[in-house]
Amino acid sequence: MNLHTTTRVPVNDSYASLLGKAVYVFAYYEWTIIYIIEKLEPGFVTRYSRGKPMTSGVVSKKFENVINPLPNTPQDLLDCHTKFSALVDRRNTLIHAHPARASDGSDILAYQTDPRRKFPNVQWSNGDAELLIKDIDNAAVEAGQLLEKLQ
């Protein structure tokens, strides 16, 4: 166990850094999606920033509602929404996780919910966090390229 230098809570600094990076990379990605919605529905950024708070799930639903009525919706917009929606679900298993002890004795975050749900049990290992970061990063690059096409 490695204690963080500014707290007495047991946390491995590199693990906490990795989880923080996943949260940050997702936030950056989500804002790319928000700007795509803005391109399709001007004024959305103001409503998002100054209106009633929106969860990532609400942003995903808004994205879907903006692209579905488009005539001949481009496949890249549909794919972008599908990836964003899936990554919202994965990111939520991190954000809503709780501290737990892994089988190797390390302190980690774990997510547990109803077994009938999409991700009933997730233990956030370093590898899982790294994979999430990689997947978000790839999706963010694709969304950024899509945003540029919409300019």
Contacts in CASP RR format, 6 or more apart in sequence:
PFRMAT RR
TARGET T0000
AUTHOR 0000-0000-0000
METHOD contacts of the structure
MODEL  1
MNLHTTTRVPVNDSYASLLGKAVYVFAYYEWTIIYIIEKLEPGFVTRYSR
GKPMTSGVVSKKFENVINPLPNTPQDLLDCHTKFSALVDRRNTLIHAHPA
RASDGSDILAYQTDPRRKFPNVQWSNGDAELLIKDIDNAAVEAGQLLEKL
Q
1 10 0 8 1.000
1 12 0 8 1.000
1 106 0 8 1.000
1 107 0 8 1.000
2 11 0 8 1.000
2 12 0 8 1.000
2 13 0 8 1.000
2 14 0 8 1.000
3 9 0 8 1.000
3 10 0 8 1.000
3 11 0 8 1.000
4 11 0 8 1.000
4 13 0 8 1.000
4 16 0 8 1.000
5 13 0 8 1.000
10 107 0 8 1.000
11 107 0 8 1.000
12 106 0 8 1.000
12 107 0 8 1.000
14 126 0 8 1.000
15 106 0 8 1.000
15 107 0 8 1.000
15 108 0 8 1.000
15 126 0 8 1.000
15 129 0 8 1.000
18 126 0 8 1.000
18 129 0 8 1.000
18 130 0 8 1.000
18 133 0 8 1.000
19 94 0 8 1.000
19 109 0 8 1.000
19 124 0 8 1.000
19 129 0 8 1.000
21 129 0 8 1.000
21 133 0 8 1.000
22 91 0 8 1.000
22 94 0 8 1.000
22 129 0 8 1.000
22 132 0 8 1.000
22 133 0 8 1.000
22 136 0 8 1.000
23 91 0 8 1.000
23 94 0 8 1.000
23 95 0 8 1.000
25 133 0 8 1.000
25 136 0 8 1.000
25 137 0 8 1.000
25 140 0 8 1.000
26 56 0 8 1.000
26 87 0 8 1.000
26 91 0 8 1.000
26 136 0 8 1.000
28 140 0 8 1.000
29 84 0 8 1.000
29 87 0 8 1.000
29 136 0 8 1.000
29 139 0 8 1.000
29 140 0 8 1.000
29 143 0 8 1.000
30 56 0 8 1.000
30 59 0 8 1.000
30 84 0 8 1.000
32 140 0 8 1.000
32 143 0 8 1.000
32 144 0 8 1.000
32 147 0 8 1.000
33 59 0 8 1.000
33 60 0 8 1.000
33 63 0 8 1.000
33 80 0 8 1.000
33 84 0 8 1.000
33 143 0 8 1.000
34 44 0 8 1.000
34 45 0 8 1.000
34 48 0 8 1.000
34 59 0 8 1.000
35 45 0 8 1.000
35 147 0 8 1.000
36 63 0 8 1.000
36 77 0 8 1.000
36 80 0 8 1.000
36 143 0 8 1.000
36 146 0 8 1.000
36 147 0 8 1.000
36 150 0 8 1.000
37 44 0 8 1.000
37 59 0 8 1.000
37 62 0 8 1.000
37 63 0 8 1.000
37 66 0 8 1.000
38 44 0 8 1.000
38 45 0 8 1.000
39 147 0 8 1.000
39 150 0 8 1.000
39 151 0 8 1.000
40 66 0 8 1.000
40 67 0 8 1.000
40 70 0 8 1.000
40 150 0 8 1.000
41 66 0 8 1.000
44 62 0 8 1.000
44 66 0 8 1.000
48 54 0 8 1.000
48 59 0 8 1.000
54 62 0 8 1.000
56 88 0 8 1.000
56 91 0 8 1.000
56 92 0 8 1.000
57 85 0 8 1.000
57 88 0 8 1.000
59 84 0 8 1.000
59 88 0 8 1.000
60 81 0 8 1.000
60 84 0 8 1.000
60 85 0 8 1.000
60 88 0 8 1.000
63 80 0 8 1.000
63 81 0 8 1.000
63 84 0 8 1.000
64 81 0 8 1.000
64 85 0 8 1.000
67 73 0 8 1.000
67 77 0 8 1.000
67 78 0 8 1.000
67 81 0 8 1.000
70 77 0 8 1.000
76 146 0 8 1.000
76 149 0 8 1.000
77 146 0 8 1.000
79 142 0 8 1.000
80 139 0 8 1.000
80 142 0 8 1.000
80 143 0 8 1.000
80 146 0 8 1.000
83 139 0 8 1.000
83 142 0 8 1.000
83 143 0 8 1.000
84 139 0 8 1.000
84 143 0 8 1.000
87 135 0 8 1.000
87 136 0 8 1.000
87 139 0 8 1.000
89 118 0 8 1.000
89 119 0 8 1.000
90 119 0 8 1.000
90 132 0 8 1.000
90 135 0 8 1.000
91 132 0 8 1.000
91 136 0 8 1.000
93 111 0 8 1.000
93 119 0 8 1.000
93 122 0 8 1.000
93 124 0 8 1.000
94 109 0 8 1.000
94 111 0 8 1.000
94 122 0 8 1.000
94 124 0 8 1.000
94 129 0 8 1.000
94 132 0 8 1.000
96 111 0 8 1.000
97 109 0 8 1.000
97 110 0 8 1.000
97 111 0 8 1.000
97 122 0 8 1.000
97 124 0 8 1.000
98 109 0 8 1.000
98 110 0 8 1.000
98 111 0 8 1.000
98 112 0 8 1.000
99 107 0 8 1.000
99 108 0 8 1.000
99 109 0 8 1.000
99 110 0 8 1.000
100 107 0 8 1.000
100 108 0 8 1.000
100 109 0 8 1.000
100 110 0 8 1.000
100 123 0 8 1.000
101 107 0 8 1.000
101 108 0 8 1.000
102 108 0 8 1.000
102 123 0 8 1.000
102 125 0 8 1.000
108 123 0 8 1.000
108 124 0 8 1.000
108 125 0 8 1.000
109 123 0 8 1.000
109 124 0 8 1.000
110 121 0 8 1.000
110 122 0 8 1.000
110 123 0 8 1.000
110 124 0 8 1.000
111 119 0 8 1.000
111 121 0 8 1.000
111 122 0 8 1.000
111 124 0 8 1.000
112 120 0 8 1.000
112 121 0 8 1.000
113 119 0 8 1.000
113 120 0 8 1.000
113 121 0 8 1.000
114 120 0 8 1.000
115 121 0 8 1.000
122 128 0 8 1.000
END
